């Protein structure tokens, strides 16, 4: 993948860098909070090399897969810090639920790498202790254990950073405010019973807490904006932080801290109560529906619970065990598809996705294989249910917040229950085997068989699908004598509904006009096809056109070739009709199909048969 080119095309198709309000990434997705979601060209995004899928739900989520960090770095280099300014962000008419979910994802998602890294280190130490490789009484063990526990202990500080980043307030002041609440001296005073302005401060250990920090930084953001607005500019540099800290910390200790602590406690208690009431069924059902949750991005709503549970209990017993069953089921199903399919591209995708899922990353499997084949999805959901049921029946617990997989299986090592890791391996094996066998039995490679049969019977023939969505009209109705007379070649024209020209078949780009309004393409059977966007649009000198390809490029069916602005063409006084003609038609029998019909990019419009 050309990371820089992929990043450029992504930015162009989400409305440009000026449309970005906030950007972050998780293990597989670029997550954009945009100023105007209507500027997103979803179809074009999904056709970009390296993009597995796109989800528009609260955020614009561009699924990349294992190369997400490299693409993210290129996006940041191209965008710079333009998205970090908040003054020009228009308010959207979004439901409160969508706004809240966007806030939750932005605050909690960046926490995962630190918590995951520390958690895996602690789980490896537990395994070393269980196997006798390292004594848990040794200073080496204790120092390494403290290193692994640091992210959870300083969770309020990490949350202060991510919350301040989302709210676009001073991160260092936010950290100082929350840090004051976990100072050792402060903790000692609270334990002994402290009073502030004659009010008793509730004795709460704020280390490892999440919600007190979030509420406190939210209040601080109000204070910062208030004092910034009303303070003299000459003293603003120290006056705003001073007053914000002076007011926010006491309010946090007296009101917001206890409120957030109780919210977190209730949050975890509700989940545990649900788990205790319906037991293994909860884990099994969650595991079964996780494919649908991950596809829509709704699994991120579980992260606040998981983070809170890790901070409160030091373990998590619902979401991560269910994820283990689902992740490994995705892997087993993909490997089964790779063995059964005759489609080389699908086989390659399935093998790569199966390996990723084995290590806990399921988006490549979901978008590349599972959701594209219903019977594979059925196999994954069924085996996930079985694996989740086993996890629930034996109440396995996770001790690290990371995607469960073969490399992170030690996250289930429990010094108080050695069988916890054993049952995790049972879930691993059952989920993989059941999914593999179910997919092997259910999946039918009908699409690959049809392609193979078609290729063998029409080796010298081509079916050309529509290069644009719209209404097909005969070439004779085009308001240009050169085209309507057939002088250039046989073909048809399409009144476009959207401004993207796609490759209608596999082939090589032979020519891209300097003004980007036309290009030539050579198909595998030797037919040379000219695509001309608009009539007389050469006079626009490239304005309103953007080419995604160059002469010499080899493209596959569905690849975006040229983006064009229909309204700009019309405003310039030109007809935006797209003409498609075979210029070496003397060698071919060219017949139109679906004439006078509405077509999509899946519809065949031309039959080009070798004479």
PyMOL commands that set and color helices and strands:
alter all, ss='L'
color gray80, all
select helices_A, chain A and resi 3-13+17-19+37-39+42-46+68-79+82-84+96-130+139-153+155-167+171-180+184-192+211-230+236-278+280-296+298-313+319-340+344-358+363-368+370-372+374-393+409-412+419-442+446-457+475-477+481-484+537-540+566-571+585-587
alter helices_A, ss='H'
color red, helices_A
select strands_A, chain A and resi 20-25+29-34+53-56+60-63+195-196+199-200+461-465+470-474+490-496+500-502+507-512+518-523+528-533+545-547+554-555+560-564+578-582+588-592+598-599+604-610
alter strands_A, ss='S'
color yellow, strands_A
deselect
rebuild
show_as cartoon
